[in-house]
Amino acid sequence: EREERRLAMEAERLEKEKESLSESFGPENLDSGVGPRVLACLPYILPLCDGAQYGRFLLEQVPLLGNVLGPAVFLFRSVPFGGLLAFWFMINQSKNRDLPRIVRFNLQQAVLVDIALFFPSLIGALLSVGSPDLVSALSEPASDAMFVTLLGTIAYICAGNLATGKIGGFPKVPLIGENAERSIGGPFDSE
């Protein structure tokens, strides 16, 4: 009986501590209406514009895709330090708990997708030091594969975001989505 009382007091203390921590993080905005779901798709313009370099071969072969993507990339790159400013803005706003959680999650996931685009360039640079012939042979198919993967990822995320109100949950890129969730979440968030 003494042990039960001690456990009950400990549980009560932990619950009060949890409430105190939750109050310091502020309330969670869980709005998942149509507006937030559409807004949640916009952050993927950053990785799409940054990843357009991988589509150079494919965009030459499919001019319609180039005509759709070209103006967005041109506008994005015409602003000095536009990518860096967008990157910084997205990181900061992903922590703004006044924004709907779906928007904050997608801001952070888009930033992490954008960071992931750095690694194929790094691998290509390292391979070019050792074997320039291999790089020239693999350059076009690897770039096309990267760009198609990026387009598919963005299409999956946007389709999932638009359907979120019906099926629940956010579409997550493996590994990246879990890290985005961890980055935006408060200490006791249920999602």
C-alpha positions in Angstrom: 0.0 0.0 0.0 2.9 2.3 0.8 4.4 1.6 -2.6 1.1 2.3 -4.4 0.9 5.7 -2.7 4.5 6.5 -3.7 3.7 5.5 -7.3 0.5 7.6 -7.4 2.4 10.6 -6.0 5.2 10.1 -8.6 2.6 9.8 -11.4 0.9 13.0 -10.2 4.3 14.8 -10.1 5.1 13.7 -13.7 1.7 14.8 -15.0 2.2 18.3 -13.5 5.7 18.4 -15.0 4.2 17.4 -18.4 1.5 20.1 -18.2 4.2 22.7 -17.3 6.3 21.7 -20.3 3.3 21.6 -22.6 2.4 25.2 -21.6 5.9 26.4 -22.3 5.6 25.1 -25.9 2.2 26.7 -26.5 -0.9 25.2 -28.0 -0.7 23.1 -31.2 -2.5 24.3 -34.3 -4.0 21.1 -35.8 -6.0 22.8 -38.6 -6.0 20.4 -41.6 -8.6 22.2 -43.8 -8.2 22.6 -47.5 -6.2 25.8 -47.2 -3.4 24.4 -44.9 -3.3 21.2 -47.1 -2.7 23.3 -50.3 -0.2 25.5 -48.4 1.7 22.4 -47.3 2.5 21.7 -50.9 4.2 25.0 -51.6 7.5 24.4 -49.7 8.5 21.7 -52.2 9.2 24.5 -54.7 12.6 24.9 -53.0 13.8 21.3 -53.6 12.2 21.3 -57.0 14.1 24.4 -58.1 17.3 23.2 -56.5 16.9 19.8 -58.1 16.2 21.1 -61.6 19.9 20.7 -62.3 19.4 17.0 -62.3 16.7 17.3 -64.9 18.8 19.1 -67.6 18.9 16.1 -69.9 15.3 15.1 -69.3 14.0 18.6 -69.7 15.7 18.8 -73.1 13.8 15.7 -74.2 10.4 16.8 -72.7 10.1 20.5 -73.5 6.6 20.7 -72.0 8.0 19.9 -68.6 10.8 22.4 -69.1 8.3 25.1 -70.1 6.3 24.5 -66.9 9.3 24.3 -64.5 11.5 26.9 -66.3 9.7 30.1 -65.1 9.7 28.9 -61.5 13.4 28.1 -61.5 14.2 31.4 -63.3 12.2 33.5 -60.7 13.7 31.5 -57.9 17.2 32.0 -59.1 16.8 35.6 -60.1 16.5 36.7 -56.5 20.1 37.1 -55.0 20.5 34.4 -52.3 16.9 33.4 -52.9 17.5 29.8 -52.1 19.4 30.6 -48.9 16.7 33.0 -47.8 13.9 30.5 -48.6 15.8 27.8 -46.7 16.3 30.0 -43.7 12.7 31.2 -43.7 11.4 27.6 -44.0 13.5 26.4 -41.1 12.4 29.2 -38.8 8.7 28.9 -39.8 8.7 25.2 -39.2 9.0 26.0 -35.5 6.2 28.5 -35.5 3.4 26.7 -33.6 0.8 29.3 -34.8 1.1 27.6 -38.2 -0.9 24.4 -38.8 1.1 21.3 -38.0 0.7 20.0 -41.5 2.4 23.2 -42.9 5.2 23.1 -40.3 5.9 19.5 -41.0 6.1 20.0 -44.7 8.3 23.1 -44.3 10.8 21.0 -42.4 10.5 17.9 -44.7 11.1 20.1 -47.8 14.2 21.5 -46.2 15.5 18.0 -45.4 14.7 16.9 -49.0 16.6 19.9 -50.2 19.6 19.0 -48.0 19.5 15.4 -49.3 19.9 16.7 -52.9 23.5 17.7 -52.0 24.7 14.1 -51.6 24.3 12.9 -55.3 26.4 16.0 -56.3 29.0 15.0 -53.7 29.1 11.4 -54.9 29.5 12.6 -58.5 32.4 14.9 -57.6 34.2 12.2 -55.7 33.7 9.7 -58.6 35.0 12.2 -61.1 38.3 12.4 -59.3 38.9 8.7 -59.6 37.2 7.9 -62.9 36.1 10.7 -65.3 35.0 8.2 -67.9 32.7 6.5 -65.5 31.1 9.8 -64.5 30.6 10.9 -68.2 29.0 7.5 -68.9 26.7 7.6 -65.9 26.0 11.3 -65.8 22.8 11.4 -67.9 21.1 8.2 -66.6 22.0 9.1 -63.0 20.7 12.7 -63.4 17.5 11.5 -65.0 17.0 8.9 -62.2 17.5 11.6 -59.5 15.1 14.1 -61.2 12.4 11.5 -61.8 12.8 10.3 -58.1 12.5 13.9 -57.0 9.4 14.5 -59.1 7.8 11.3 -57.9 8.6 12.1 -54.3 7.1 15.6 -54.6 4.0 14.2 -56.4 3.5 11.6 -53.7 3.8 14.2 -50.9 1.5 16.7 -52.5 -1.1 14.1 -53.4 -1.0 12.8 -49.8 -1.2 16.3 -48.4 -4.3 17.1 -50.5 -5.9 13.8 -49.3 -4.8 14.2 -45.7 -8.2 15.3 -44.5 -9.7 12.0 -45.7 -7.0 9.5 -44.8 -5.3 11.1 -41.9 -1.5 11.5 -41.2 1.1 13.2 -43.3 2.9 11.6 -46.2 6.5 11.1 -45.0 9.6 10.4 -47.0 11.4 7.5 -45.4 14.1 8.7 -42.9 13.5 12.3 -43.8 9.9 12.4 -42.6 10.8 10.9 -39.2 13.5 13.6 -38.7 11.1 16.4 -39.8 8.5 15.1 -37.3 11.0 15.0 -34.5 12.2 18.5 -35.4 8.8 20.2 -35.3 7.2 18.3 -32.5 6.8 19.4 -28.9 7.7 17.1 -26.1 4.3 15.4 -25.8 2.8 15.7 -29.2 0.7 12.7 -30.2 1.5 12.7 -33.9 
